Amino acid sequence: MKNTLFALLTCAAAFSLQPAFAQDGLALFSSKPCVGCHMVDSKLVGPALKDVAAKNAGVKDAAVTLASHIKNGTQGNWGPVPMPPNMVTEDEAKVLAEWVLTLK
């Protein structure tokens, strides 16, 4: 009985500690400074995320490129205002990039 209870508690603890890449993209976006410059539907400082998705639709390795831009920053893709590097992990950048590409 003790072994079964211990195993169940161990599994419950493991499932409660979800990594960042398992988070919902919108929730992750909302928790990061991205929201200071981007909106989903309209331009703020940076482009609307739906516009980013449209521009990258069908582009090979778009998720990899966007994840790099999110993590490392970029300049010149959407005008003169640079996008600074963001304090995100590689996994978070990947989740955000893949989420952005799903927006229509």
N, C-alpha and C positions, 0 to 999 in steps of 0.2 A: 504494500500500500504506500509506504514512504517513497519507494522508488518511482512509482507511477505519479504520485503527487509532485515530486521533485521534477520529473520529466515534463509534466504539464506546465508547471511554473516556469521552467527554463524556456519552453517553447513560447509561452505567452510573453515573456520578457524579450525574447529575440524578435518577435513580430511587432512589438511596440516600439522598437528602435529602428524606424524606417530610415534609410539613407535619403539624402536630398534628391537623388534622381527619381525616387519613387513618388515625389510630391507632384501634385497637379501643377501644370505649367502656369496657369493663371494665379494660383496661390503663391508660387515661387516668384513670379513677376511682381506681384503686389507686395511681396516682402523685401524687395530689393530697390535700390535707388533708381532703377530703370524708369519707374513711374514719375520721376521728376522731369524727364525729358520726352517720354513716349506715352502715347495713348494707343489703344487698340484700333479705334475707328477714325481718329483725326490727328493731324499734325500738331505737335506742340513745339518743342525745340527741335526734336528729331522727327523723322517720318512716322506716320501711322504704321503700326505693326502689320496691318492688313496690306499696306502698300509694299512693305518689305517682303511679305509672303508672295504677293503678286509678281514683284520684280524677280524673285528667285524661283518661281514655279517652273519645274522641269529642268532646272539648272543642276548639272551633275555636281555632287558633293556640296550642295548648298548648305546642308546642316553643319558640315565640318567648317566651312568658311564662316558661317554666321556665328558658330560657337567661338571661333577664334576672334572674330570682331567683338563679340560680347566680352570675352575675357581680356583681350589685349588692347581694345580700342581700335579706331580706324579714322581715317580722314579722307574727304574728297568723294565719297560714294554718294552722298546726298546733299552736296553743297559745301560751303566753306566752313561750317561749324563742325569741329572734330568731336568724335565720340570718345570720351576718355576710357581707359581701362576700368573694368569693374571688379570689385572684390567678390568673385564667385569662384567656386571650384570648377574643375574640368567637367565633372558630372553635372553640376548646376548649369553651366554654359550649354552643355549638350541638351539638357531637358528644355531649357529656354529656347534654343534654336529650333528644336524639333516642334515645340509648341507653336512658335511663331509661324512656321511653315504650314501649319494646319489651318491657320486663320483664312477666312474667305470674306 
